[in-house]
Amino acid sequence: MDGIKYAVLTDKSIRLLGKNQYTFNIESGSTKTEIKHWIELFFGVKVLAMNSHRLPAKSRRMGLIMGHTMHYRRIIITLQPGYSIQPIKKIKNFNQNT
């Protein structure tokens, strides 16, 4: 599970929860098959599809030297019908009630 950094909770990712899609940030060196295997084992769900894209690095200045933040990828996972990831599902229900 070291490849998955954290779940992403933005406006778009909360909208995708209605389509049974979950968004995570992962390390850039991880492959899709590794991430699929980790998600299925850790959460006990079946993954139907995965889409990923590499986010642009942000520039940072340290004195005279220009650097970049760490690179990471964002992955959108579609689960098979009947499966859900519970902690994120509770956040979605909380947002709909307010």
Contact map, one row per residue, 1 for C-alpha under 8 A:
11110000000000000000000000000000000001000100000000000000000000000000000000000000000000000000000000
11111000000000000000000000000000000000000000000000000000000000000000000000000000000000000000000000
11111000000000000000000001100100001000000000000000000000000000000000000000000000000000000000000000
11111100000000000000000111100000001000000000000000000000000000000000000000000000000000000000000000
01111110000000000000000111100000000000000000000000000000000000000000000000000000000000000000000000
00011111000000000000000111000000000000000000000000000000000000000000000000000000000000000000000000
00001111100000000000011110000000000000000000000000000000000000000000000000000000000000000000000000
00000111110010000000001110000000000000000000000000000000000000000000000000000000000000000000000000
00000011111011000000001000000000000000000000000000000000000000000000000000000000000000000000000000
00000001111111000000000000000000000000000000000000000000000000000000000000000000000000000000000000
00000000111111100000000000000000000000000000000000000000000000000000000000000000000000000000000000
00000000011111110000000000000000000000000000000000000000000000000000000000000000000000000000000000
00000001111111111000111000000000000000000000000000000000000000000000000000000000000000000000000000
00000000111111111100000000000000000000000000000000000000000000000000000000000000000000000001000000
00000000001111111110000000000000000000000000000000000000000000000000000000000000000000000000000000
00000000000111111111110000000000000000000000000000000000000000000000000000000000000000000000000000
00000000000011111111110000000000000000000000000000000000000000000000000000000000000000001001000000
00000000000001111111100000000000000000000000000000000000000000000000000000000000000000000000000000
00000000000000111111100000000000000000000000000000000000000000000000000000000100000000000000000000
00000000000000011111110000000000000000000000000000000000000000000000000000000111100100000000000000
00000000000010011111111000000000000000000000000000000000000000000000000000011110000000000000000000
00000010000010011001111100000000000000000000000000000000000000000000000000011100000000000000000000
00000011100010000000111110000000000000000000000000000000000000000000000001111000000000000000000000
00011111000000000000011111000000000000000000000000000000000000000000000001110000000000000000000000
00011111000000000000001111100000000000000000000000000000000000000000000111100000000000000000000000
00111100000000000000000111110100000000000000000000000000000000000000000111100000000000000000000000
00111000000000000000000011111100000000000000000000000000000000000000001110000000000000000000000000
00000000000000000000000001111100000000000000000000000100000000000000001110000000000000000000000000
00000000000000000000000000111110000000000000000000000000000000000000000000000000000000000000000000
00100000000000000000000001111111011000000000000000000000000000000000000000000000000000000000000000
00000000000000000000000000001111111000000000000000000000000000000000000000000000000000000000000000
00000000000000000000000000000111111100000000000001000000000000000000000000000000000000000000000000
00000000000000000000000000000011111110000000000000000000000000000000000000000000000000000000000000
00000000000000000000000000000111111111000000000000000000000000000000000000000000000000000000000000
00110000000000000000000000000111111111100000000000000000000000000000000000000000000000000000000000
00000000000000000000000000000001111111110000001001000000000000000000000000000000000000000000000000
00000000000000000000000000000000111111111000000000000000000000000000000000000000000000000000000000
10000000000000000000000000000000011111111100000000000000000000000000000000000000000000000000000000
00000000000000000000000000000000001111111111101000000000000000000000000000000000000000000000000000
00000000000000000000000000000000000111111111111000000000000000000000000000000000000000000000000000
00000000000000000000000000000000000011111111100000000000000000000000000000000000000000000000000000
10000000000000000000000000000000000001111111000000000000000000000000000000000000000000000000000000
00000000000000000000000000000000000000111111100000000000000000000000000000000000000010000000000000
00000000000000000000000000000000000000111111110000000000000000000000000000000000000000000000000000
00000000000000000000000000000000000000111011111000000000000000000000000000000011001110000000000000
00000000000000000000000000000000000000010001111100000000000000000000000000000011001000000000000000
00000000000000000000000000000000000100110000111111000000000000000000000000001111000000000000000000
00000000000000000000000000000000000000000000011111000000000000000000000000001111000000000000000000
00000000000000000000000000000000000000000000001111100000000000000000000000001110000000000000000000
00000000000000000000000000000001000100000000001111110000000000000000000000111100000000000000000000
00000000000000000000000000000000000000000000000011111000000000000000000000111000000000000000000000
00000000000000000000000000000000000000000000000001111100000000000000000011110000000000000000000000
00000000000000000000000000000000000000000000000000111110000000000000000011100000000000000000000000
00000000000000000000000000010000000000000000000000011111000000000000001111000000000000000000000000
00000000000000000000000000000000000000000000000000001111100000000000001111000000000000000000000000
00000000000000000000000000000000000000000000000000000111110000000000001000000000000000000000000000
00000000000000000000000000000000000000000000000000000011111000000001111000000000000000000000000000
00000000000000000000000000000000000000000000000000000001111100000001100000000000000000000000000000
00000000000000000000000000000000000000000000000000000000111110000111100000000000000000000000000000
00000000000000000000000000000000000000000000000000000000011111000111100000000000000000000000000000
00000000000000000000000000000000000000000000000000000000001111111110000000000000000000000000000000
00000000000000000000000000000000000000000000000000000000000111111110000000000000000000000000000000
00000000000000000000000000000000000000000000000000000000000011111100000000000000000000000000000000
00000000000000000000000000000000000000000000000000000000000011111100000000000000000000000000000000
00000000000000000000000000000000000000000000000000000000000011111110000000000000000000000000000000
00000000000000000000000000000000000000000000000000000000001111111111000000000000000000000000000000
00000000000000000000000000000000000000000000000000000000001111001111100000000000000000000000000000
00000000000000000000000000000000000000000000000000000000111100000111110000000000000000000000000000
00000000000000000000000000000000000000000000000000000000111100000011111000000000000000000000000000
00000000000000000000000000000000000000000000000000000000100000000001111100000000000000000000000000
00000000000000000000000000110000000000000000000000000111100000000000111110000000000000000000000000
00000000000000000000000011110000000000000000000000000110000000000000011111000000000000000000000000
00000000000000000000000011110000000000000000000000011110000000000000001111100000000000000000000000
00000000000000000000001111000000000000000000000000011110000000000000000111110000000000000000000000
00000000000000000000001111000000000000000000000001111000000000000000000011111000000000000000000000
00000000000000000000111100000000000000000000000001110000000000000000000001111100000000000000000000
00000000000000000000111000000000000000000000001111100000000000000000000000111110000000000000000000
00000000000000000011110000000000000000000000001111000000000000000000000000011111000000000000000000
00000000000000000001100000000000000000000000111110000000000000000000000000001111101100000000000000
00000000000000000001000000000000000000000000111100000000000000000000000000000111111000000000000000
00000000000000000001000000000000000000000000000000000000000000000000000000000011111000000000000000
00000000000000000000000000000000000000000000000000000000000000000000000000000001111100000000000000
00000000000000000000000000000000000000000000110000000000000000000000000000000011111110000000000000
00000000000000000001000000000000000000000000100000000000000000000000000000000010011111001000000000
00000000000000000000000000000000000000000010100000000000000000000000000000000000001111111000000000
00000000000000000000000000000000000000000000000000000000000000000000000000000000000111111100000000
00000000000000000000000000000000000000000000000000000000000000000000000000000000000011111110000000
00000000000000000000000000000000000000000000000000000000000000000000000000000000000011111111000000
00000000000000001000000000000000000000000000000000000000000000000000000000000000000111111111100000
00000000000000000000000000000000000000000000000000000000000000000000000000000000000001111111110000
00000000000000000000000000000000000000000000000000000000000000000000000000000000000000111111111000
00000000000001001000000000000000000000000000000000000000000000000000000000000000000000011111111100
00000000000000000000000000000000000000000000000000000000000000000000000000000000000000001111111110
00000000000000000000000000000000000000000000000000000000000000000000000000000000000000000111111111
00000000000000000000000000000000000000000000000000000000000000000000000000000000000000000011111111
00000000000000000000000000000000000000000000000000000000000000000000000000000000000000000001111111
00000000000000000000000000000000000000000000000000000000000000000000000000000000000000000000111111
00000000000000000000000000000000000000000000000000000000000000000000000000000000000000000000011111
